[in-house]
Each structure stands twice: as C-alpha cells, then as structure tokens.
C-alpha cells in the first residue's frame, strides 16, 4: 500500500503526459520567449553551418593524456 504512495507522483505525471498535457510547457515557453506552437508553424528551421567534426581522445589515449602531466625525469 505504501508503494502506491511513492509511485503516485510518477503515475500522475505519466497520466498527464498520456493525455497530452505537458506540465510546465507554458512556463518554459515564457522563459524562452516563444509561444509553444510558434516554432511549429510550418516554417523550416534555419540552416546551421556545419562544423568540422572534432576528435576527442578516447580509451587508452585519454588515459595517456591524463597521465602525461609532466615529462620523464632527467
């Protein structure tokens, strides 16, 4: 029985989302400066310039870069 009390907020939120009501949508739109449906009016989004892909160290190279704080002793 107490499990339902713990799950009540999540179930309430899930119920609202299933019904199509998005809590906080108007507040987020007010903070963002746009109306909720203004962006979806059929206008295509402005094209963003493509940035060249960046390569970040991964795996062993990341470890080597992190451990290479100083040069070898003389």
Secondary structure, 3 states (H helix, E strand, C coil): CHHHHHHHHHHHHHHHHHHCCCCCHHHHHHHHCCCCCCCCCCCCCCCCCCCCCCCCCCCHHHHHHHHCCCCCCC
